């Protein structure tokens, strides 16, 4: 049976794969900013006062 990678190469490949997965998963955690309602500011009715129940 022939091996495609030596044990050092497979360890480096595994370390690279783990670091790539970590970088990609952490890059998804960024915030773009506070959400803003769509439309012009004059037409936005939020927040508004709701009647008491």
N, C-alpha and C positions, 0 to 999 in steps of 0.2 A: 504494500500500500504506500503510495507516495503522498507526501504532505505538500499542500500548496504554499503554506507559510511556515516559517520556523517559529519556535515558541516566542522569541523576542518580537518578531514581526506581528504575531497574533496579539501579543500583549499591547503593542503600540496601536494596532488597529482597534482593539477594544477600548483603550484609553481615548483615542480620537473619537470613536463613536459615542462614548459616554459624554465627553466634553461637548460634542456637537449637539447632542440631545439636550444637555443642560443649557447651552447658550440659546438654542431655539425656544426652549420652554420659558426661559427667563425673558426673552425678548417680547413675549406675548403679554407680559405683565405691565407694560407701560400704560400710562394714562394719557389720553389726548387732551383733556381739559374738562372744565365743568360743562355739563350739558346746557344747551340753550334752546328755548322754544323756537319753532320755525316761524317764519313770517316777520313782518315789520314790528318794531317795539310798540307801536300805537295799537295794534290789533291783539296783543297778548293780554289775556284776561286772568293770568295767573300771577301771583296768588290773589285769591278773592275771598271775601267773607261769606261763609256759608251760614244759612239760618240754623238756629238751635233746634235740636230734635224734639 
